Amino acid sequence: TIEIRSNDGSRVFNLQATGASPLLQIPGLTILGNGSAVFSGSLAAAGIVDTSHIVPGAVSGSVGTYSADVVEFTNYDTDYDIASVAPTTVGGRVLVQFGCGIEATGAVTSSQNPTVILKLKRNGSEVRRIELRCEMVRTSDESSTWLTSALRSLPMSMPPLTDTPGAGYVLYTVTAQAARMGTSPRVRVSHRGLSVMEIKR
């Protein structure tokens, strides 16, 4: 064995080390004869680690979808899918954002609380919602008076969600529901944008 050692024994260099034997051993760093290393100190770099030196996708990843097309439905008290994205995550924190334009018309039930409900779901389970209260309009003719409901054309965004879904495939879906608007509502959704960004570290 050919070995160079410091007086206090804290630094060792063994020219003939193989396998799991230390080739170089100093405080905070051990390099083994098989080429692997164990590092437990602090690492600092002087002017060489910047954005251009980070491998694309190493720190964050994003996926999104956008469509200006109009989605129209007449379902009532039923969730209707209006946007979805399906990223594969590595276990980091995930930021989810959604926005759209929306309008609706319908009747008014006895609760007098016509509402369009938007839900954000992860793998089918609700993780966030926003409820948009419709305006009630009183209409009359010679023989009767009745109420209708309306949500005027409105741009809206759902409050951002910071999620921790774990590693693997995950499906984020946004649904819309016409609630307490009778059996013949009409909902139109356009300019749907759903984005997901994962912060890996």
Secondary structure, DSSP 8 states (H G I E B T S, - for coil): --EEE-TTSS-EEETT--TTSEEEEETTEEEETTS-EEE-S----SS--SGGGS-TTSSEEEEEEEE-S-EEE---SS-EEEEEE--EEESSEEEEEEEEEEEEEEE--TT---EEEEEEEETTEEEEEEEEE-EEEEEE-SS-EEEEEEEEEEEEEEEEEEE---EEE--EEEEEEEESS-S--EEEEEEEEEEEEEE--
